[in-house]
Amino acid sequence: MTPTSEKAKQYIYVVQASLEPGKCKIGKTNDLERRLKEYNSMTGKSKDNVYQYLFSAEVKNMTKLENEIKVMFLHLREEASKEIYFYNSALFKGYVEFINAHKLFVKETFIKVEEKKQVVKIVSRTTPSLEDRGLSPKDVLQKAQKVNNDEFYTRYEDVEKEFSMYPKKIWKNKTVFCNCDDAVDDDERNTSAFSLYFIQNFHELGLKKLICTHYDGVVDLFNQGAKGYIFTKVGYKEIKDFPKGYNGSFDHPLSLKILEEEADVVCTNPPFSRAIDYWETVIKSGKKFLIVSNIANPITKAYIPYFKENRVWAGYHRIDYFLNPKKELVEASGHWYTNFPIKNRPKYKHLKIMPLKEIPEKYKRYDDSKTLLVDHCYIPSDYKKPFAVSARSILNGLLEKGYKIVDKNADYIAFVNGKQCFRRILVQKEQEG
C-alpha cells in the first residue's frame, strides 16, 4: 500500500534496465518496492529487460531535489521532458555524489533484490560523507564534458587568483614555459589563460622570456588550427614559429629540449589523462612549477612518492570550474600544485591538531585492521602510530606541520565491518629530536 500520510518517506532513486547499460532513470517515489514493480510490469517490455535499482536515498523533499537534478544534469538527459539520463560509471558517480551532498539528503539506502522470490528489501547503509573523502560538493561533482575528455581549460581569474599569492620576485629574470596547449592569438578569447596572464604582466613581473606551445590535438578550443607551434616573447618582441613535424605535445623532443635548456618555471594545466607522465617529466627536470591537477593526487598511488619526498605540495587554491571546448563553464575537482615555498598557508587554520581524547568521537574510529581513521581535518597530536587521513588534510598543509606519509608506494583503503571505505593515506607524527 502506498504511504499517504504526512510522515511518508520520500526517495530519490537511480534505476537501470539490464538490456540498456548506456542509460538509467532518475526519479522520485514514496514507495521504492512499488515503483520497482511498476518498472518491471510495463507492457511492451522484454521479459529479459529487468530493472534494478542502482542507488536510492531518503530525502526531505523529493520533488524539489528531482527538479534540481534535472537542471544540474540537463545536458545528460536523453530528452528534456523525460527522466532518462546517460549512464557510465563516471556519470553515475556524479549523480550519486550530487544527491549525497545536497542539503535535502537524509540517508542513502541499499536495494537488494532476491532473484528467486523477486522481493525487494530496503536496508540502511552507512555511506562515508564528502568530508570523509576530504572533498566538498563542488570538488567532487563531475559533469559529462569531463568524462574521457582532456579538453579542460583554466579560467583567467583562477590563474590570477593563485599567482597573486606568490611574491613577484620569483618571476624576475625568469623564462616561463607554458607547455600544454597554451595557445596565443591576437584575440584574447583564443588565448590560453596562462599565456594571457604572462603576456599582460610580462614587464610588471620582470620576466626574461615567455615560451608557449600550441598542441595540434583533435579538439581545437583556441581556433589555432591543426598545426603545433611555439610562441616566444622577449621584451616587446613576439614570434610564432611552426617547426616542421612539431605537434606541440609536452613530451615532443623539441618541447623537452626547451624544458631542459631554457625554462626556469613551468606553468600550465596538463591533460588529465596524461598527468602521471607530465608530473614525472616536470618534476624530474628539477624546474620550478605551478600546475593544475586532480584534487585527489595526494592520496593517489602514482603521485604519493612526490608528496612523501617533499618534491611537490599543494598550492593555495582549489579550482571548482573549468571551460570546455564550447567555452561552457563546467565543474570539476582541480587543485594547484607547486614546488615554490609557501609560508603561513591560510588553510593551516582548517587543521584541528589536538590530543586524541579531545577529538569528537564521530570524527575518529578504527577500521578492521585497528588503524585509526580521522575525519574533518582532526589530527591527533599525541598519537604515535600511523593513522589515515583524507586528501583534504594533505591539501591543507598537514605534511608541513610535523607529519609524514608512511608508505610512499601505496594509498590506503580502509575496511570497517568488512565494508570498504573511500581511499585515504597513512601518515604519522615525526619523531622529535
C-alpha positions, 0 to 999 in steps of 0.5 A, spaced: 500 500 500 502 506 498 504 511 504 499 517 504 500 520 510 504 526 512 510 522 515 511 518 508 518 517 506 520 520 500 526 517 495 530 519 490 532 513 486 537 511 480 534 505 476 537 501 470 534 496 465 539 490 464 538 490 456 540 498 456 547 499 460 548 506 456 542 509 460 538 509 467 532 513 470 532 518 475 526 519 479 522 520 485 517 515 489 514 514 496 514 507 495 521 504 492 518 496 492 512 499 488 515 503 483 520 497 482 514 493 480 511 498 476 518 498 472 518 491 471 510 490 469 510 495 463 507 492 457 511 492 451 517 490 455 522 484 454 521 479 459 529 479 459 529 487 460 529 487 468 530 493 472 534 494 478 535 499 482 542 502 482 542 507 488 536 510 492 536 515 498 531 518 503 530 525 502 526 531 505 523 533 499 523 529 493 520 533 488 524 539 489 531 535 489 528 531 482 527 538 479 534 540 481 537 534 478 534 535 472 537 542 471 544 540 474 544 534 469 540 537 463 545 536 458 545 528 460 538 527 459 536 523 453 530 528 452 528 534 456 521 532 458 523 525 460 527 522 466 532 518 462 539 520 463 546 517 460 549 512 464 557 510 465 560 509 471 563 516 471 556 519 470 553 515 475 558 517 480 556 524 479 549 523 480 550 519 486 555 524 489 550 530 487 544 527 491 549 525 497 551 532 498 545 536 497 542 539 503 535 535 502 539 528 503 537 524 509 540 517 508 542 513 502 539 506 502 541 499 499 536 495 494 537 488 494 533 484 490 532 476 491 532 473 484 528 467 486 522 470 490 523 477 486 522 481 493 525 487 494 528 489 501 530 496 503 536 496 508 540 502 511 547 503 509 552 507 512 555 511 506 562 515 508 560 523 507 564 528 502 568 530 508 570 523 509 573 523 502 576 530 504 572 533 498 566 538 498 560 538 493 563 542 488 570 538 488 567 532 487 561 533 482 563 531 475 559 533 469 559 529 462 564 534 458 569 531 463 568 524 462 574 521 457 575 528 455 582 532 456 579 538 453 579 542 460 581 549 460 583 554 466 579 560 467 583 567 467 581 569 474 583 562 477 590 563 474 590 570 477 587 568 483 593 563 485 599 567 482 597 573 486 599 569 492 606 568 490 611 574 491 613 577 484 620 576 485 620 569 483 618 571 476 624 576 475 629 574 470 625 568 469 623 564 462 616 561 463 614 555 459 607 554 458 607 547 455 600 544 454 596 547 449 597 554 451 595 557 445 596 565 443 592 569 438 591 576 437 584 575 440 584 574 447 578 569 447 583 564 443 588 565 448 590 560 453 589 563 460 596 562 462 599 565 456 594 571 457 596 572 464 604 572 462 603 576 456 599 582 460 604 582 466 610 580 462 614 587 464 610 588 471 613 581 473 620 582 470 620 576 466 626 574 461 622 570 456 615 567 455 615 560 451 608 557 449 606 551 445 600 550 441 598 542 441 595 540 434 590 535 438 583 533 435 579 538 439 581 545 437 578 550 443 583 556 441 581 556 433 589 555 432 588 550 427 591 543 426 598 545 426 603 545 433 607 551 434 611 555 439 610 562 441 616 566 444 616 573 447 622 577 449 621 584 451 616 587 446 618 582 441 613 576 439 614 570 434 610 564 432 614 559 429 611 552 426 617 547 426 616 542 421 613 535 424 612 539 431 605 537 434 606 541 440 605 535 445 609 536 452 613 530 451 615 532 443 623 532 443 623 539 441 618 541 447 623 537 452 629 540 449 626 547 451 624 544 458 631 542 459 635 548 456 631 554 457 625 554 462 626 556 469 618 555 471 613 551 468 606 553 468 600 550 465 594 545 466 596 538 463 591 533 460 588 529 465 589 523 462 596 524 461 598 527 468 602 521 471 607 522 465 607 530 465 608 530 473 614 525 472 617 529 466 616 536 470 618 534 476 624 530 474 627 536 470 628 539 477 624 546 474 620 550 478 612 549 477 605 551 478 600 546 475 593 544 475 591 537 477 586 532 480 584 534 487 585 527 489 593 526 487 595 526 494 592 520 496 593 517 489 598 511 488 602 514 482 603 521 485 604 519 493 612 518 492 612 526 490 608 528 496 612 523 501 619 526 498 617 533 499 618 534 491 611 537 490 605 540 495 599 543 494 598 550 492 593 555 495 587 554 491 582 549 489 579 550 482 571 548 482 570 550 474 573 549 468 571 551 460 570 546 455 571 546 448 564 550 447 567 555 452 561 552 457 563 553 464 563 546 467 565 543 474 570 539 476 575 537 482 582 541 480 587 543 485 594 547 484 600 544 485 607 547 486 614 546 488 615 554 490 615 555 498 609 557 501 609 560 508 603 561 513 598 557 508 591 560 510 588 553 510 593 551 516 587 554 520 582 548 517 587 543 521 584 541 528 591 538 531 589 536 538 590 530 543 586 524 541 581 524 547 579 531 545 577 529 538 569 528 537 568 521 537 564 521 530 570 524 527 575 518 529 574 510 529 578 504 527 577 500 521 578 492 521 585 492 521 585 497 528 588 503 524 585 509 526 581 513 521 580 521 522 575 525 519 574 533 518 581 535 518 582 532 526 589 530 527 591 527 533 597 530 536 599 525 541 598 519 537 604 515 535 602 510 530 600 511 523 593 513 522 589 515 515 587 521 513 583 524 507 586 528 501 583 534 504 588 534 510 594 533 505 591 539 501 591 543 507 598 543 509 598 537 514 605 534 511 608 541 513 606 541 520 610 535 523 607 529 519 609 524 514 606 519 509 608 512 511 608 508 505 610 512 499 608 506 494 601 505 496 594 509 498 590 506 503 583 503 503 580 502 509 575 496 511 570 497 517 565 491 518 568 488 512 565 494 508 570 498 504 571 505 505 573 511 500 581 511 499 585 515 504 593 515 506 597 513 512 601 518 515 604 519 522 607 524 527 615 525 526 619 523 531 622 529 535 629 530 536 
